[in-house]
């Protein structure tokens, strides 16, 4: 399972145009530690998965998704940006969480 998660971490990171260092800084961990999760060499702790899903605006289940079409559907809040600082990433994560919650409410 860590290889599925690692593959999805890499795909998401690349889709959002983030480096290993960008994500590691956001999560508050070393770049090498994140690279091990991204490559599927180590299992990512649950708390870090939750925090990363906030950044991407995705449900936790997206990290375990093996169907790439389903993963693409989950990325409804996906947009690319360049030259973000740490504060920008945190604000984007909050915004995406608001949008996901709104979409859940609207679906009811």
C-alpha positions as CSV (number, residue, x, y, z in Angstrom):
1,X,0.0,0.0,0.0
2,X,2.9,2.4,0.7
3,X,3.8,2.2,-3.0
4,X,0.2,3.3,-4.0
5,X,0.4,6.2,-1.6
6,X,3.9,7.1,-2.7
7,X,2.8,7.1,-6.4
8,X,-0.2,9.3,-5.5
9,X,2.0,11.6,-3.5
10,X,4.4,12.1,-6.4
11,X,1.5,12.6,-8.9
12,X,-0.1,15.2,-6.7
13,X,3.1,17.0,-5.9
14,X,4.0,17.2,-9.6
15,X,0.4,18.2,-10.6
16,X,0.5,21.1,-8.1
17,X,4.1,22.0,-9.2
18,X,5.6,21.5,-5.7
19,X,9.1,20.3,-4.9
20,X,10.0,17.9,-2.2
21,X,11.3,20.8,-0.2
22,X,8.0,22.8,-0.6
23,X,6.0,19.9,0.8
24,X,8.5,19.0,3.5
25,X,8.5,22.6,4.7
26,X,4.7,22.7,4.7
27,X,4.6,19.5,6.7
28,X,7.4,20.6,9.1
29,X,9.6,17.7,8.3
30,X,13.0,17.1,6.6
31,X,13.1,17.0,2.8
32,X,14.7,13.5,2.8
33,X,11.8,12.2,5.0
34,X,9.2,13.5,2.6
35,X,11.2,12.1,-0.4
36,X,11.0,8.6,1.2
37,X,7.2,8.9,1.4
38,X,7.0,10.2,-2.1
39,X,9.1,7.3,-3.4
40,X,7.1,4.7,-1.5
41,X,10.1,3.7,0.6
42,X,8.4,4.5,3.9
43,X,4.9,4.8,5.2
44,X,3.6,8.3,5.9
45,X,2.2,8.9,9.3
46,X,-1.6,9.5,9.4
47,X,-1.2,13.1,10.8
48,X,1.0,14.1,7.9
49,X,-1.4,12.5,5.4
50,X,-4.3,14.6,6.9
51,X,-2.2,17.8,6.7
52,X,-1.2,17.1,3.1
53,X,-4.8,16.4,2.1
54,X,-5.7,19.8,3.4
55,X,-3.0,21.4,1.2
56,X,-4.3,19.6,-1.8
57,X,-8.0,20.0,-1.0
58,X,-8.5,16.2,-1.2
59,X,-10.2,13.6,1.0
60,X,-7.8,11.2,2.7
61,X,-9.1,8.4,0.5
62,X,-7.5,10.1,-2.5
63,X,-4.0,9.0,-1.2
64,X,-5.1,5.3,-1.3
65,X,-6.8,5.6,-4.7
66,X,-5.6,3.2,-7.4
67,X,-8.0,4.4,-10.1
68,X,-6.3,7.4,-11.7
69,X,-9.6,8.6,-13.2
70,X,-11.1,8.7,-9.7
71,X,-8.1,10.6,-8.4
72,X,-8.5,13.2,-11.2
73,X,-12.2,13.6,-10.2
74,X,-11.1,14.2,-6.6
75,X,-8.9,17.0,-7.7
76,X,-11.8,19.4,-8.3
77,X,-10.1,22.1,-6.3
78,X,-6.8,21.7,-8.1
79,X,-5.1,24.7,-9.6
80,X,-1.5,25.4,-10.3
81,X,0.5,28.2,-8.8
82,X,4.1,29.2,-8.9
83,X,6.4,31.0,-6.4
84,X,4.3,30.3,-3.3
85,X,5.6,31.0,0.1
86,X,4.6,29.0,3.2
87,X,1.9,31.4,4.2
88,X,0.4,31.2,0.7
89,X,0.3,27.4,0.9
90,X,-1.5,27.5,4.3
91,X,-4.1,29.9,3.0
92,X,-4.7,27.9,-0.1
93,X,-5.2,24.8,2.0
94,X,-7.8,26.6,4.1
95,X,-9.6,27.8,1.0
96,X,-9.7,24.3,-0.5
97,X,-11.1,22.9,2.7
98,X,-13.9,25.5,2.6
99,X,-14.7,24.6,-1.0
100,X,-14.7,20.9,-0.3
101,X,-17.1,21.4,2.6
102,X,-19.3,23.6,0.5
103,X,-19.5,21.0,-2.2
104,X,-20.4,18.3,0.4
105,X,-23.2,20.5,1.7
106,X,-24.5,21.3,-1.8
107,X,-24.6,17.6,-2.7
108,X,-27.1,16.9,0.1
